[in-house]
Amino acid sequence: MIRPTKLMLDLKDVPYEWHEIFGGSNRFAVGLLWLPVVFIYLMDIQIWYSIYSAFVGAGVGLFLHLGEIRNIQQLKLRFQFFASAIQFNLMPEEQLLNARGTFRSKINDAVHRLKLRYGLGRPFRKLESNRVEAYKFALIWNKIITIFREEDIISDREVELLELPQNSWNVRVIRWPCLLLCNELLLALSQAKELVDASDKGLWYKICKSEYRRCAVIEAYDSIKHMMLEILNVQSEENSILTVLFQEIDHSIEIEKFTKTFRMTALPHLHMKLIKLVDILTKPKKDVNQVVNTLQALYEIAVRDFFKDKRTIEQLREDGLAPRDPAAMAGLLFENAVKLPDPSDEKFYRQVRRLHTILTSRDSMQNIPVNLEARRRIAFFSNSLFMNMPHAPQVEKMMAFSVLTPYYNEEVLYSREQLRTENEDGISILYYLQTIYDDEWKNFMERMRREGMVKDDEIWTTKMRDLRLWASYRGQTLTRTVRGMMYYYRALMMLAFLDSASEMDIREGARELGSMRRDGGLDSFNSERSPSSRTLSRANSSLGLLFKGHEQGTCMMKYTYVVACQIYGAQKAKKDPHAEEILYLMKQHEALRVAYVDEVSTGRDEKEYYSVLVKYDQQLEKEVEIYRVKLPGPLKLGEGKPENQNHALIFTRGGAVQTIDMNQDNYFEEALKMRNLLEEYRQYYGIRKPTILG
């Protein structure tokens, strides 16, 4: 191309038969010659740009840590780092870094995040059961799981597999969810069986390569010891014998001679008998004779096969491992010593079920939780905590904000008739929801039975309100939006409690939350049973049991939810069912405010218009008016929806407002990050701070 171009430019005085448009030069011809080349080059640029943008996008996503946890399997691998991520990102910045905004703080922040993501360093490698961070994480995680159960996206069994139980039965390690400990004990037993001649250090080193396996072994041993002593009479000789046996095991572990003192080949036999014992204890009807026989079999394996050095009966008596009365050896040893806890002792039997899961689980439980929505929410929330985000301030120091939702005359709460009425295809709303949300309907019925429902027909009588709520949460209703937006309030209450609570308060809070979850004290609306029995002190509120008193006032100052129900006044006058349902929502949510336009007739065919804000007073047990602002004329001048928002905007408080359309939803776990999100308004991006986030 270069040589022909030069030749064309050097051509002079060439006679042409046609008229020359650009005379005196061949530059136009050269341009036409090179034009296809330019077009092809531009196409090549697009190809290279596509390649370049792919690499840049991958790099940006890598540095932003997008998709590091994409599913439950990856969460299992990084769950202990996830616990540290909650502590690092959701706890107030003042507890983590001294200075704010300085270059040194940014370097410290980067180092801490590096440790967090890759588990470097002791503070971010694991949480032990005696650390306050473990209690805070357990409280937040269990609250998320409790909300999942309230929403019926997980079952009672899945709650037991996902929850972090409070420290009980003198377990020395953090009690990870059963989902993480499944199959770990069996793998440890197989390692012990294979490494028969290994030393204590060698065997324990192999086991400790997996943190969950280490915790499973220690928790299983501590739980077995506590359970076996618990089901025996404290004053009985058999209780003393088991105590001595466990003391010998503990002593051999302490001096690192466990593998030299005991046969590892006997562990599978002990494991099988322990599973049989736990199976008996988990049955509704417990046969004491079977418990006695199983304990007798365990005792015989322990004293005859477990010890490498066999002992005579006299030696066992001298060591306290056999009854001192020879006549007692003639019958069953534990015949008169077994004293099972009362069946109403839910705490004991819940721990037994957890031990049963650790002892027997052979699969990795990859399909837990079953509900795809629950899996997606857990994965998304856990992944977001590994991304860069501003540190959270204390609730008292965070930016106050409000949420505004416009509402006109849409559905608030599905009625009984709406749920049962069939369309032209013979399909009712309830049948459709039962078909689409099959697993959630089963979980809902399970929850209703736990709360006292005996027959399924009671769902249309005593449990009618719960049925209407369940259906409304899955339809385009105002109830769904109110529940979702009130998660902000519940999240702030939890975070305000953690900001100021001592270690003892957090332990008590975890204990209260666990007992309420076992007793079915948390319902599906706002964690509160009866609106009439609820007071401003929240003494009867299930969440209020966790808090010390000042959290409510702090959260009321930091968060307000305003629903702009434009014609609420007219609905009340006509006694519209929608008005009663909106009042019900205000009863259930103390941070909910309703703004509406009140039309007052002056008697001369004229009307005065007022913008009114109301709430439900829990002490007076009635709706009360907070503000009344006179408007210059009719509200609707342009579009109805924007005008409805405009008249209610004056009732919002704080430095930020979030506008949410009716029938939208929200998640409790995402509401926990609201403090971090609002901190974006305080950071400079270029020369200004942002005014809109989206």
C-alpha positions as CSV (number, residue, x, y, z in Angstrom):
1,M,0.0,0.0,0.0
2,I,2.9,2.4,0.7
3,R,4.5,2.1,-2.8
4,P,1.3,2.6,-4.8
5,T,0.4,5.6,-2.6
6,K,3.8,7.2,-3.3
7,L,3.4,6.6,-7.0
8,M,0.0,8.1,-7.1
9,L,1.1,11.2,-5.3
10,D,4.1,11.6,-7.7
11,L,1.9,11.4,-10.8
12,K,1.7,14.9,-12.4
13,D,0.0,16.3,-15.5
14,V,-2.1,13.2,-16.3
15,P,-4.8,14.1,-18.9
16,Y,-8.3,12.8,-18.0
17,E,-11.2,12.5,-20.3
18,W,-13.7,13.3,-17.6
19,H,-13.9,16.5,-15.5
20,E,-11.6,16.5,-12.5
21,I,-13.4,17.4,-9.2
22,F,-10.2,17.8,-7.3
23,G,-7.6,19.0,-9.8
24,G,-3.9,19.4,-9.4
25,S,-3.5,16.4,-7.0
26,N,-4.3,12.7,-6.5
27,R,-4.9,13.0,-2.8
28,F,-8.6,12.2,-3.2
29,A,-7.8,9.0,-5.0
30,V,-5.3,8.1,-2.3
31,G,-8.0,8.6,0.3
32,L,-10.3,6.3,-1.5
33,L,-7.6,3.7,-1.7
34,W,-7.0,3.8,2.1
35,L,-10.6,4.1,3.2
36,P,-11.3,0.3,3.3
37,V,-8.1,-0.2,5.3
38,V,-9.3,2.4,7.8
39,F,-12.7,0.6,8.1
40,I,-11.0,-2.7,8.7
41,Y,-8.7,-1.2,11.3
42,L,-11.7,0.3,13.2
43,M,-13.3,-3.1,13.2
44,D,-10.1,-4.6,14.7
45,I,-10.2,-1.9,17.3
46,Q,-13.7,-3.1,18.4
47,I,-12.4,-6.6,18.6
48,W,-9.5,-5.5,20.8
49,Y,-11.7,-3.3,22.8
50,S,-14.0,-6.3,23.6
51,I,-11.0,-8.3,24.7
52,Y,-9.7,-5.4,26.7
53,S,-13.0,-4.8,28.4
54,A,-13.3,-8.5,29.3
55,F,-9.9,-8.3,31.1
56,V,-10.7,-5.0,32.8
57,G,-14.1,-6.3,33.9
58,A,-12.5,-9.4,35.4
59,G,-9.9,-7.3,37.2
60,V,-12.5,-5.0,38.6
61,G,-14.7,-7.9,39.8
62,L,-11.6,-9.5,41.3
63,F,-10.6,-6.4,43.3
64,L,-14.3,-5.8,44.3
65,H,-14.5,-9.5,45.4
66,L,-17.6,-10.1,43.4
67,G,-18.9,-13.7,43.5
68,E,-16.3,-15.0,46.0
69,I,-19.1,-16.9,47.7
70,R,-21.6,-18.0,45.0
71,N,-23.3,-20.9,46.7
72,I,-23.7,-22.7,50.0
73,Q,-20.8,-25.0,49.3
74,Q,-18.4,-22.1,49.1
75,L,-20.0,-20.6,52.3
76,K,-19.2,-23.8,54.1
77,L,-15.5,-23.5,53.2
78,R,-15.3,-19.9,54.4
79,F,-17.9,-19.9,57.2
80,Q,-15.4,-19.1,60.0
81,F,-14.1,-16.2,57.9
82,F,-17.7,-15.2,57.3
83,A,-18.1,-14.9,61.1
84,S,-15.1,-12.5,61.2
85,A,-16.6,-10.6,58.3
86,I,-19.7,-9.8,60.2
87,Q,-17.7,-8.6,63.2
88,F,-15.4,-6.5,60.9
89,N,-18.1,-4.9,58.7
90,L,-21.3,-4.7,60.8
91,M,-19.8,-3.8,64.1
92,P,-19.1,-0.1,64.8
93,E,-15.8,1.3,63.4
94,E,-14.8,2.8,66.8
95,Q,-14.2,-0.7,68.1
96,L,-11.9,-1.6,65.2
97,L,-9.9,1.5,64.2
98,N,-8.8,4.4,66.3
99,A,-8.4,7.1,63.7
100,R,-10.8,7.7,60.8
101,G,-10.1,8.8,57.3
102,T,-6.3,9.0,57.8
103,F,-3.7,7.3,55.6
104,R,-2.7,5.1,58.5
105,S,-6.3,4.0,59.1
106,K,-6.7,3.2,55.4
107,I,-3.5,1.0,55.5
108,N,-4.8,-0.7,58.7
109,D,-8.1,-1.2,57.1
110,A,-6.5,-2.8,54.0
111,V,-4.4,-5.1,56.2
112,H,-7.4,-6.1,58.2
113,R,-9.4,-6.9,55.1
114,L,-6.6,-9.0,53.7
115,K,-6.4,-11.0,56.9
116,L,-10.2,-11.3,56.9
117,R,-10.4,-12.7,53.3
118,Y,-7.6,-15.2,53.6
119,G,-7.8,-16.1,57.3
120,L,-4.3,-14.7,58.0
121,G,-3.3,-14.1,61.6
122,R,-4.8,-15.4,64.8
123,P,-7.7,-12.8,65.3
124,F,-9.3,-13.6,62.0
125,R,-8.6,-17.4,61.7
126,K,-11.2,-18.8,64.1
127,L,-13.6,-17.8,66.8
128,E,-13.5,-19.7,70.1
129,S,-16.5,-20.2,72.2
130,N,-15.3,-17.9,75.0
131,R,-14.9,-14.8,72.9
132,V,-17.5,-12.1,72.8
133,E,-17.2,-11.9,69.0
134,A,-18.5,-15.5,68.9
135,Y,-21.6,-14.5,70.9
136,K,-22.2,-11.4,68.7
137,F,-21.9,-13.5,65.6
138,A,-24.2,-16.2,67.0
139,L,-26.8,-13.7,68.0
140,I,-26.9,-12.1,64.5
141,W,-26.7,-15.4,62.6
142,N,-29.4,-17.0,64.8
143,K,-31.6,-14.0,64.3
144,I,-31.3,-14.3,60.5
145,I,-32.2,-18.0,60.7
146,T,-35.2,-17.1,63.0
147,I,-36.4,-14.6,60.4
148,F,-36.1,-17.3,57.7
149,R,-38.3,-19.5,59.8
150,E,-40.8,-16.7,60.4
151,E,-41.0,-16.3,56.6
152,D,-41.4,-20.1,56.3
153,I,-38.6,-20.5,53.8
154,I,-36.9,-23.1,56.0
155,S,-38.4,-25.8,58.2
156,D,-37.9,-26.5,61.9
157,R,-35.4,-29.3,61.1
158,E,-33.4,-26.9,58.9
159,V,-33.3,-24.4,61.7
160,E,-31.6,-26.9,64.0
161,L,-29.1,-27.7,61.2
162,L,-28.3,-24.0,60.5
163,E,-28.4,-22.4,63.9
164,L,-25.4,-21.7,66.1
165,P,-26.6,-23.0,69.5
166,Q,-25.6,-21.2,72.7
167,N,-22.8,-22.7,74.6
168,S,-24.1,-25.4,76.9
169,W,-23.2,-28.8,78.3
170,N,-19.7,-27.4,79.0
171,V,-18.6,-27.7,75.3
172,R,-15.2,-26.2,75.0
173,V,-15.4,-25.0,71.4
174,I,-17.7,-22.8,69.3
175,R,-20.6,-24.9,68.3
176,W,-20.7,-24.5,64.5
177,P,-24.0,-25.3,62.7
178,C,-24.6,-29.0,62.1
179,L,-24.5,-28.2,58.4
180,L,-20.8,-27.7,58.7
181,L,-20.1,-30.6,61.1
182,C,-21.9,-33.3,59.1
183,N,-19.7,-36.4,58.3
184,E,-16.7,-34.9,60.1
185,L,-16.9,-37.2,63.1
186,L,-17.1,-40.3,60.9
187,L,-14.1,-39.1,59.0
188,A,-12.2,-38.6,62.3
189,L,-13.2,-42.1,63.4
190,S,-11.9,-43.6,60.1
191,Q,-8.6,-41.7,60.6
192,A,-8.3,-43.1,64.1
193,K,-9.0,-46.6,62.9
194,E,-6.4,-46.3,60.1
195,L,-3.7,-44.7,62.3
196,V,-3.7,-47.4,65.0
197,D,-0.1,-47.1,65.9
198,A,0.1,-43.3,65.6
199,S,0.9,-41.1,68.6
200,D,-1.5,-38.7,70.1
201,K,0.2,-35.7,68.4
202,G,0.2,-37.4,65.0
203,L,-3.5,-38.4,65.2
204,W,-4.6,-35.0,66.6
205,Y,-2.5,-33.2,63.9
206,K,-4.4,-35.1,61.2
207,I,-7.8,-34.3,62.8
208,C,-6.9,-30.7,63.3
209,K,-6.2,-30.1,59.6
210,S,-10.0,-29.5,59.4
211,E,-11.3,-26.9,61.9
212,Y,-14.8,-28.3,61.7
213,R,-13.5,-31.9,62.3
214,R,-11.6,-30.7,65.4
215,C,-14.8,-29.0,66.7
216,A,-17.0,-32.0,65.9
217,V,-14.7,-34.3,67.9
218,I,-14.5,-32.1,70.9
219,E,-18.2,-31.2,70.9
220,A,-19.2,-34.9,70.5
221,Y,-17.0,-36.0,73.4
222,D,-18.2,-33.2,75.7
223,S,-21.8,-33.7,74.8
224,I,-21.6,-37.5,75.3
225,K,-20.0,-37.0,78.7
226,H,-22.7,-34.5,79.8
227,M,-25.6,-36.5,78.4
228,M,-24.6,-39.8,80.0
229,L,-24.1,-38.2,83.4
230,E,-27.3,-36.3,83.0
231,I,-29.5,-39.4,82.5
232,L,-28.1,-41.0,85.6
233,N,-29.1,-40.3,89.2
234,V,-26.4,-38.0,90.7
235,Q,-26.3,-40.0,94.0
236,S,-26.0,-43.4,92.2
237,E,-22.8,-45.5,92.2
238,E,-23.1,-45.8,88.4
239,N,-22.8,-42.0,88.1
240,S,-19.5,-42.2,90.0
241,I,-18.3,-45.0,87.9
242,L,-18.9,-43.1,84.7
243,T,-17.3,-40.0,86.2
244,V,-14.1,-42.0,87.0
245,L,-14.1,-43.4,83.5
246,F,-14.3,-40.0,81.9
247,Q,-11.6,-38.7,84.3
248,E,-9.2,-41.5,83.1
249,I,-9.9,-40.6,79.5
250,D,-9.3,-36.9,80.2
251,H,-6.1,-37.6,82.0
252,S,-4.8,-39.8,79.2
253,I,-5.5,-37.0,76.7
254,E,-3.8,-34.5,79.0
255,I,-0.6,-36.5,79.2
256,E,-0.8,-37.4,75.5
257,K,-1.1,-41.1,76.1
258,F,-4.6,-41.7,74.8
259,T,-3.6,-43.9,71.9
260,K,-1.3,-45.9,74.2
261,T,-3.9,-46.4,76.8
262,F,-7.0,-47.2,74.6
263,R,-7.6,-49.3,71.6
264,M,-8.6,-47.2,68.6
265,T,-10.3,-50.3,67.0
266,A,-12.9,-50.2,69.8
267,L,-14.1,-46.7,68.8
268,P,-16.4,-47.9,66.0
269,H,-18.2,-50.3,68.5
270,L,-18.6,-47.5,71.0
271,H,-19.9,-45.3,68.2
272,M,-22.6,-47.8,67.2
273,K,-23.8,-48.2,70.8
274,L,-23.8,-44.4,71.3
275,I,-26.0,-44.0,68.2
276,K,-28.4,-46.6,69.6
277,L,-28.6,-44.7,72.9
278,V,-29.2,-41.4,71.3
279,D,-31.8,-43.0,69.0
280,I,-33.7,-44.2,72.0
281,L,-33.6,-40.7,73.7
282,T,-34.9,-39.0,70.6
283,K,-38.0,-41.2,70.3
284,P,-41.3,-39.8,71.5
285,K,-41.8,-42.8,73.7
286,K,-38.6,-43.7,75.5
287,D,-38.1,-47.2,76.8
288,V,-36.0,-47.1,80.0
289,N,-35.1,-50.8,79.7
290,Q,-33.5,-50.2,76.3
291,V,-31.5,-47.3,77.8
292,V,-30.3,-49.6,80.6
293,N,-29.3,-52.3,78.2
294,T,-27.5,-49.9,75.9
295,L,-25.6,-48.3,78.8
296,Q,-24.7,-51.8,80.0
297,A,-23.3,-52.7,76.6
298,L,-21.3,-49.4,76.5
299,Y,-19.9,-50.1,79.9
300,E,-18.8,-53.6,79.0
301,I,-17.1,-52.4,75.8
302,A,-15.3,-49.7,77.7
303,V,-13.9,-51.8,80.5
304,R,-13.2,-55.0,78.4
305,D,-12.3,-53.9,74.9
306,F,-11.4,-50.2,75.1
307,F,-8.5,-50.4,77.6
308,K,-5.3,-51.9,76.2
309,D,-4.3,-53.2,79.6
310,K,-7.0,-55.5,80.8
311,R,-7.9,-55.2,84.5
312,T,-9.4,-57.8,86.8
313,I,-12.7,-57.1,88.7
314,E,-10.7,-56.3,91.9
315,Q,-8.6,-53.8,90.0
316,L,-11.7,-52.2,88.5
317,R,-13.2,-51.9,92.0
318,E,-10.0,-50.3,93.3
319,D,-9.9,-47.8,90.5
320,G,-13.6,-47.0,90.9
321,L,-14.7,-48.5,87.6
322,A,-16.9,-51.3,89.1
323,P,-19.4,-51.5,91.9
324,R,-17.9,-52.2,95.3
325,D,-20.7,-54.7,96.1
326,P,-20.1,-58.0,94.3
327,A,-23.8,-58.7,94.3
328,A,-24.4,-55.7,92.1
329,M,-22.4,-57.3,89.3
330,A,-24.9,-60.2,89.1
331,G,-27.7,-58.0,87.6
332,L,-27.7,-55.1,85.2
333,L,-25.5,-52.3,86.4
334,F,-27.6,-49.3,85.5
335,E,-31.0,-50.9,86.3
336,N,-31.9,-48.6,89.1
337,A,-29.8,-45.5,88.2
338,V,-31.4,-44.2,85.0
339,K,-33.4,-41.1,85.5
340,L,-34.4,-39.5,82.2
341,P,-35.2,-35.8,82.0
342,D,-38.8,-34.8,81.7
343,P,-40.1,-34.9,78.1
344,S,-40.9,-31.2,78.4
345,D,-37.2,-30.4,78.8
346,E,-36.9,-29.1,75.2
347,K,-33.4,-27.7,75.8
348,F,-32.0,-31.1,76.7
349,Y,-33.6,-33.0,73.9
350,R,-32.7,-30.3,71.4
351,Q,-29.1,-30.9,72.3
352,V,-29.6,-34.7,72.0
353,R,-30.9,-34.2,68.5
354,R,-27.9,-32.1,67.6
355,L,-25.6,-34.8,69.0
356,H,-27.5,-37.4,67.0
357,T,-26.9,-35.4,63.8
358,I,-23.2,-35.1,64.5
359,L,-22.9,-38.9,65.3
360,T,-24.9,-40.2,62.4
361,S,-24.7,-37.8,59.4
362,R,-22.8,-39.4,56.5
363,D,-23.6,-37.1,53.7
364,S,-22.4,-33.5,53.2
365,M,-26.0,-32.0,53.2
366,Q,-25.4,-30.1,50.0
367,N,-29.1,-29.5,49.6
368,I,-29.6,-27.7,53.0
369,P,-31.5,-25.4,53.0
370,V,-33.9,-26.9,50.4
371,N,-35.6,-23.6,49.5
372,L,-33.8,-21.9,46.6
373,E,-34.7,-18.5,47.9
374,A,-33.1,-19.2,51.3
375,R,-29.9,-20.5,49.6
376,R,-29.7,-17.4,47.3
377,R,-30.2,-15.0,50.2
378,I,-27.5,-16.6,52.4
379,A,-25.0,-16.8,49.5
380,F,-25.7,-13.2,48.5
381,F,-25.4,-11.8,52.1
382,S,-22.3,-13.7,52.9
383,N,-20.6,-12.7,49.6
384,S,-21.5,-9.0,50.1
385,L,-19.6,-8.9,53.5
386,F,-16.3,-9.8,51.8
387,M,-16.6,-6.7,49.5
388,N,-15.3,-3.3,50.3
389,M,-17.8,-1.2,52.2
390,P,-17.7,1.8,54.6
391,H,-17.4,0.9,58.3
392,A,-20.6,1.1,60.3
393,P,-20.9,3.7,63.0
394,Q,-22.8,3.2,66.2
395,V,-26.6,3.4,65.8
396,E,-26.6,6.6,68.0
397,K,-24.1,8.2,65.5
398,M,-25.5,7.0,62.2
399,M,-27.4,9.2,59.8
400,A,-31.1,9.2,60.4
401,F,-33.3,8.1,57.5
402,S,-36.9,7.5,56.5
403,V,-38.7,5.3,54.0
404,L,-41.6,6.6,52.1
405,T,-44.2,4.3,50.3
406,P,-47.1,5.7,48.2
407,Y,-50.4,3.8,48.4
408,Y,-53.8,4.5,47.0
409,N,-56.3,1.7,47.0
410,E,-54.4,-1.5,46.4
411,E,-54.7,-4.7,48.4
412,V,-53.5,-4.5,52.0
413,L,-54.3,-8.0,53.3
414,Y,-56.0,-10.8,51.4
415,S,-59.4,-11.6,52.7
416,R,-60.9,-15.0,53.3
417,E,-63.1,-14.7,50.3
418,Q,-60.3,-13.6,48.0
419,L,-58.3,-16.7,49.0
420,R,-61.1,-19.1,48.3
421,T,-62.7,-17.5,45.2
422,E,-61.9,-19.4,42.0
423,N,-61.4,-17.7,38.6
424,E,-62.8,-18.9,35.3
425,D,-60.1,-21.6,35.2
426,G,-61.1,-23.0,38.6
427,I,-58.0,-21.8,40.4
428,S,-58.0,-19.8,43.6
429,I,-55.3,-17.5,44.9
430,L,-54.5,-19.9,47.8
431,Y,-54.3,-22.9,45.5
432,Y,-52.0,-21.0,43.2
433,L,-49.7,-20.0,46.1
434,Q,-49.7,-23.5,47.5
435,T,-48.6,-24.8,44.1
436,I,-45.9,-22.2,43.5
437,Y,-44.6,-22.2,47.1
438,D,-45.1,-25.8,47.9
439,D,-42.2,-26.2,50.4
440,E,-43.1,-22.9,52.1
441,W,-46.7,-24.0,52.6
442,K,-45.4,-27.2,54.2
443,N,-43.2,-25.1,56.5
444,F,-46.2,-22.9,57.3
445,M,-48.4,-25.8,58.3
446,E,-45.5,-27.2,60.4
447,R,-45.3,-23.9,62.2
448,M,-49.0,-23.8,62.8
449,R,-49.0,-27.2,64.3
450,R,-46.1,-26.2,66.6
451,E,-48.2,-23.2,67.7
452,G,-51.2,-25.3,68.7
453,M,-53.1,-26.3,65.6
454,V,-54.4,-29.9,65.8
455,K,-56.5,-30.3,62.7
456,D,-55.8,-28.8,59.2
457,D,-59.3,-27.4,59.1
458,E,-58.4,-25.0,61.9
459,I,-56.4,-23.0,59.3
460,W,-59.8,-21.5,58.3
461,T,-60.9,-20.8,61.9
462,T,-58.4,-20.1,64.7
463,K,-55.4,-19.7,62.3
464,M,-57.3,-17.5,59.8
465,R,-55.2,-14.4,60.4
466,D,-51.9,-16.4,60.0
467,L,-53.2,-17.8,56.7
468,R,-54.1,-14.4,55.4
469,L,-50.7,-13.0,56.4
470,W,-48.9,-16.0,54.7
471,A,-50.7,-15.4,51.5
472,S,-50.4,-11.6,51.6
473,Y,-46.6,-11.9,52.1
474,R,-46.5,-13.7,48.7
475,G,-48.7,-11.3,46.8
476,Q,-48.7,-7.7,45.7
477,T,-50.0,-6.3,48.9
478,L,-49.1,-3.4,51.3
479,T,-48.6,-5.9,54.1
480,R,-45.6,-7.4,52.3
481,T,-44.0,-4.0,51.8
482,V,-44.6,-3.0,55.4
483,R,-43.1,-6.1,56.8
484,G,-40.0,-5.7,54.6
485,M,-39.5,-2.0,55.4
486,M,-39.9,-2.7,59.1
487,Y,-36.9,-5.0,59.0
488,Y,-34.9,-1.8,59.1
489,Y,-36.3,-1.1,62.5
490,R,-35.7,-4.7,63.8
491,A,-32.2,-4.6,62.4
492,L,-31.4,-1.3,64.1
493,M,-32.8,-2.6,67.4
494,M,-30.5,-5.6,67.2
495,L,-27.5,-3.5,66.3
496,A,-28.2,-0.9,68.9
497,F,-28.3,-3.7,71.5
498,L,-24.9,-5.0,70.3
499,D,-23.4,-1.6,70.3
500,S,-23.7,-1.1,74.0
501,A,-24.2,-4.6,75.4
502,S,-21.7,-6.2,77.7
503,E,-20.6,-9.8,77.2
504,M,-23.0,-10.9,79.9
505,D,-25.9,-9.0,78.2
506,I,-25.0,-10.7,74.9
507,R,-24.9,-14.1,76.5
508,E,-28.3,-13.5,78.1
509,G,-29.6,-12.2,74.8
510,A,-28.5,-15.4,73.0
511,R,-30.1,-17.5,75.7
512,E,-33.4,-15.6,75.5
513,L,-33.5,-15.8,71.8
514,G,-32.8,-19.5,71.9
515,S,-35.6,-20.1,74.4
516,M,-38.1,-18.1,72.5
517,R,-37.2,-20.0,69.3
518,R,-37.7,-23.3,71.0
519,D,-41.0,-22.3,72.6
520,G,-42.4,-20.9,69.4
521,G,-42.6,-17.4,70.8
522,L,-41.6,-15.7,67.6
523,D,-44.5,-15.2,65.2
524,S,-44.5,-14.3,61.6
525,F,-45.3,-10.6,61.8
526,N,-43.2,-8.4,64.1
527,S,-42.0,-10.8,66.8
528,E,-44.8,-9.8,69.0
529,R,-47.9,-11.7,70.0
530,S,-50.7,-9.5,71.1
531,P,-50.8,-5.8,70.3
532,S,-53.0,-5.1,73.2
533,S,-50.6,-6.6,75.7
534,R,-47.6,-4.8,74.2
535,T,-46.3,-1.7,76.0
536,L,-43.8,0.9,75.3
537,S,-41.4,-0.7,77.7
538,R,-41.6,-3.9,75.5
539,A,-41.7,-6.0,78.6
540,N,-43.9,-8.5,76.8
541,S,-42.2,-8.3,73.5
542,S,-40.1,-11.2,72.5
543,L,-37.4,-8.9,71.0
544,G,-37.7,-6.6,74.0
545,L,-36.4,-9.4,76.3
546,L,-33.1,-9.0,74.6
547,F,-32.8,-5.3,75.1
548,K,-32.0,-3.0,78.0
549,G,-34.5,-0.2,77.3
550,H,-32.7,2.6,75.4
551,E,-32.6,0.8,72.1
552,Q,-36.2,1.6,71.2
553,G,-35.8,5.4,71.7
554,T,-32.6,5.4,69.7
555,C,-34.2,3.5,66.8
556,M,-37.3,5.7,66.8
557,M,-35.0,8.7,66.3
558,K,-33.0,7.1,63.6
559,Y,-35.7,5.5,61.5
560,T,-39.3,6.4,60.4
561,Y,-41.5,4.6,57.9
562,V,-44.2,6.7,56.3
563,V,-46.9,5.2,54.1
564,A,-48.7,7.8,52.1
565,C,-52.2,6.4,52.1
566,Q,-53.9,9.2,50.2
567,I,-57.5,8.3,50.7
568,Y,-57.2,6.7,54.2
569,G,-59.5,9.3,55.7
570,A,-62.2,8.6,53.2
571,Q,-61.7,4.9,53.7
572,K,-62.2,5.3,57.5
573,A,-65.4,7.3,56.9
574,K,-66.8,4.6,54.6
575,K,-65.6,1.9,57.0
576,D,-63.7,0.3,54.2
577,P,-62.0,-3.0,55.2
578,H,-58.7,-1.5,53.8
579,A,-58.8,1.1,56.6
580,E,-59.1,-1.6,59.3
581,E,-56.2,-3.5,57.7
582,I,-54.0,-0.4,57.7
583,L,-54.9,0.2,61.3
584,Y,-53.9,-3.4,62.0
585,L,-50.5,-2.7,60.4
586,M,-50.0,0.3,62.6
587,K,-50.9,-1.8,65.7
588,Q,-48.2,-4.3,64.8
589,H,-45.5,-1.8,63.9
590,E,-44.8,1.0,66.3
591,A,-42.4,2.8,63.9
592,L,-45.1,2.9,61.1
593,R,-46.7,6.3,60.3
594,V,-49.6,6.8,57.9
595,A,-50.0,10.1,56.0
596,Y,-53.2,10.9,54.3
597,V,-55.2,13.8,52.9
598,D,-58.2,14.8,55.0
599,E,-61.0,16.7,53.2
600,V,-63.1,18.9,55.6
601,S,-66.3,20.4,54.3
602,T,-66.8,24.1,55.4
603,G,-70.5,24.0,54.7
604,R,-70.6,26.3,51.6
605,D,-69.9,23.7,49.0
606,E,-66.2,24.3,49.7
607,K,-63.6,22.0,51.2
608,E,-60.4,22.5,53.1
609,Y,-57.6,20.0,52.6
610,Y,-55.2,18.9,55.3
611,S,-52.2,16.7,55.2
612,V,-52.4,14.5,58.3
613,L,-49.9,12.1,59.9
614,V,-51.2,9.5,62.3
615,K,-49.8,6.6,64.4
616,Y,-51.1,4.0,66.8
617,D,-50.4,4.7,70.4
618,Q,-49.7,1.5,72.3
619,Q,-50.6,2.9,75.7
620,L,-53.9,4.6,74.7
621,E,-54.6,1.7,72.3
622,K,-56.0,3.9,69.6
623,E,-55.0,5.8,66.6
624,V,-53.6,9.3,67.4
625,E,-52.9,12.3,65.2
626,I,-49.4,13.7,65.2
627,Y,-49.4,16.5,62.7
628,R,-52.1,18.3,60.6
629,V,-50.9,20.7,57.9
630,K,-53.4,22.8,55.9
631,L,-53.0,22.6,52.2
632,P,-53.7,25.6,49.9
633,G,-56.1,23.5,47.7
634,P,-56.8,20.1,46.2
635,L,-53.9,17.7,46.4
636,K,-54.0,16.3,42.9
637,L,-52.8,18.8,40.4
638,G,-50.6,16.6,38.2
639,E,-50.1,12.8,38.4
640,G,-51.6,11.2,41.4
641,K,-48.6,9.1,42.6
642,P,-46.0,11.9,42.7
643,E,-48.5,14.3,44.4
644,N,-49.2,11.6,47.0
645,Q,-45.5,11.3,47.7
646,N,-45.0,15.1,47.8
647,H,-47.7,15.8,50.5
648,A,-46.2,13.0,52.7
649,L,-42.5,14.0,52.2
650,I,-42.7,16.7,54.9
651,F,-43.3,14.0,57.5
652,T,-40.1,12.1,56.8
653,R,-37.1,12.8,59.1
654,G,-33.4,12.4,58.9
655,G,-30.7,13.1,56.3
656,A,-31.8,10.5,53.8
657,V,-35.1,9.2,52.4
658,Q,-35.7,6.0,50.5
659,T,-38.7,5.8,48.3
660,I,-40.2,2.3,47.9
661,D,-43.1,1.3,45.7
662,M,-46.0,-0.6,47.1
663,N,-45.7,-4.4,46.9
664,Q,-41.9,-4.3,47.1
665,D,-40.1,-6.4,49.8
666,N,-36.9,-6.3,51.9
667,Y,-34.7,-8.7,53.8
668,F,-33.6,-8.6,57.4
669,E,-30.0,-9.6,56.6
670,E,-29.7,-6.8,54.0
671,A,-31.2,-4.3,56.5
672,L,-28.2,-5.0,58.8
673,K,-26.0,-3.2,56.2
674,M,-28.0,0.0,56.2
675,R,-25.6,1.8,58.5
676,N,-22.8,1.0,56.0
677,L,-24.8,2.2,53.1
678,L,-25.6,5.6,54.7
679,E,-21.9,6.2,55.3
680,E,-21.6,6.6,51.5
681,Y,-23.1,10.0,51.9
682,R,-20.2,11.1,54.1
683,Q,-17.5,10.2,51.7
684,Y,-16.2,12.4,48.9
685,Y,-16.3,11.1,45.4
686,G,-14.3,13.7,43.4
687,I,-15.0,17.2,44.8
688,R,-18.5,16.5,46.2
689,K,-20.3,14.0,48.4
690,P,-23.0,12.0,46.7
691,T,-26.7,13.0,47.1
692,I,-28.3,10.1,45.4
693,L,-27.5,6.4,45.9
694,G,-28.8,3.8,43.5
